[in-house]
Amino acid sequence: MVLFYPDAWWALTGVSPQDLSNQIVDARSVLPAALLAACQRMREGGHTDSRVHTFFEDLLPLWNDREVDRFTPAGPQRNWAQAFAPWMASLAMRAAGTGWGRSLRQSERRIKQWTGWSLRKLQGSVRGEAAFFAVMEAMLEDRVDWAQIALDNGFSDQSHFIRETRRITGFSPEALRHGFNTDEAFWVYRAWAQLAGFDVPTTANLAL
């Protein structure tokens, strides 16, 4: 699996994220030939780390060939697995300083064009990311308090937090926590937490 931020995807492929939202499509129908070749090389044999290294070697010149406005946040870099908030900040800065018309409405339109999502929806995802890692911290300390997590992460109340969690994931916070600890189908949440440095249950330890 390879994940791209939506604005990076658009820069690399020329395909608007909005045109692909909520779809599963054949990569051969949307990827430029050079990027498709990089993906194919990644699939060809060898150790996983070696294949990933090969993919990034192929990707770098493709990225450098694109004329993309880049904004690099000042200060120390955060763990990449918790990087949605600084990415969102850089996106907003770029939208505000790009092209003609620098009003808030114009910036919001650019963000929607670059990502396929409205500014409000992206801000909700930033808040959801913060809440996810707050839950991870609380689980480690065995002190999960949904009302406090909601309050600490910008939700109006616990009900608001539950509604947003269900809208984004399809599950209530408690059902999501239970699945995280017991169900292999929730592997993507465990992978996200593990990449951020949290201890997560292994497949062998999941309850059947």
C-alpha positions, 0 to 999 in steps of 0.5 A: 500500500502506498499513500499520497497526500491529495495535493501531492497526488494531483501534482504527480499525476495531474488527476484531481483527487475530487475525480477519484473520491469514494472509488476503487479504480485500476491504477493503469487507468489513472497513473502516468507511465513513469509512476506506474513503472515505479509501482511495478518495480516495487512489486518485483521480488526482493526484500520489502525494505529493498523494494520500498527503497527502490520505489522512493528512488524512482519517485524522487526524480518524478517529484523533482520534475514537477513545478510545485509550490512547496511550503516547509513548516519551520521548527522540528519535524513531527513524527510523520505518522502524526503529520496531518495537522502540519500538512494542513497548515502548510496547505492553508499557507500555500492556498493563501499565497497562490495565484490571483484572489487571496480571499478566504473564499478563494483559498477554500476553493483552492484547497477543495480543488487540490484535495477533493475535500472542503476546508471544514472537512479537513479541519475535522480530520485534523481534530480526529487525528488528535483524538485518535492519538489521545485515545492511544495515550489513554489506553496505555494508561488505562484511563479512557474517559470519552467525555474528557477526550472530547473536551480536550480535542475541540468537540463540543461534548461527548455526543459530538465526539461520538457522532464525528467518530461514527461519521468518519469510521462507521463505529462508535469510539467504544466499538472502535477501541474494541475492534482495535484490540480484538479484530484483525479487520481493524489492522489499519488503525493498529498500523497507524498507531504502531508507526507513531510509536505505540505498543499495539496488540499483535495478530497472535494476541488478538481474541478470536 
